[in-house]
Amino acid sequence: MPDLSNTFGSRDVDPREREHLIRSVFQRVAPRYDLMNDLMSFGIHRLWKRYLARQVAASPGQVIVDLAGGTGDVAARVCGWDRTVVVCDPSTEMMQVGKYRRLTGVRWLAGTGEAIPLQDNSVDTVTIAFGIRNVTFIDLALSEIARVLRPGGRLLCLEFSKPWAPVRPVYQLFSTTVIPRLGAWVSRNPDAYKYLVESIQRFPDQEEMKSLMEVAGFRNVSYRNLSCGIACLHTGTAIGEAAA
């Protein structure tokens, strides 16, 4: 697998090449992706996603899009008969794994974060869990999310972030040694998990991500650290044309 260490968010790199490489990662790990998440986080990612789902506070009639929703583990936590939940992901292989769960009321839609195939002002809530670091350009993806959200609609972005200083050395050691070996053992794709670790390390920290959301046009932007900052939930409200 080619080295992606210098491609994160860079407009000097051919975006088609980076997109192709990232898709190949998830194509290869799709069948065992959820198992790997459990092993790498000791199951804690389920608590993070449960917290995300509670913050969604879904109500009847809402349209909720889980962007980069993969196998639908977040969608499963927010779906219901009285709302529309859409998983939007560029990896058909990941979504195919999720479809076997036969989640009630969940639609599956192929699309990227930079080109969401939905109309303007058509969505009440967008969630994205551990996916925004894999888009080619974060700024474009945030602008697209703002475009599809109705005025007052909410973005909830759960992502790895910068841990608190006391836990940072241990977390760094775990990320660079244990995770790639687990990936090699369980998924037989060590290069794929090497990329995933590198993408976490290169992702903007809490304050940088807050600034990116504000530049994209979100207001009331805030974040909450989870597990000493290993993960972070970023939230913001779309201004929309009506409030511009």
Secondary structure, 3 states (H helix, E strand, C coil): CCCCCCCCCCCCCCHHHHHHHHHHHHHHHHHHHHHHHHHHHCCHHHHHHHHHHHHHCCCCCCEEEEECCCCCCCHHHHCCCCCEEEEEECCHHHHHHHHCCCCCCEEEEECECCECCCCCCCEEEEEEECCHHHCCCHHHHHHHHHHHEEEEEEEEEEEECCCCHHHHHHHHHHHHHHHHHHHHHHHCCHHHHHHHHHHHHHCCCHHHHHHHHHHCCEEEEEEEEECCCCEEEEEEEECHHHHC
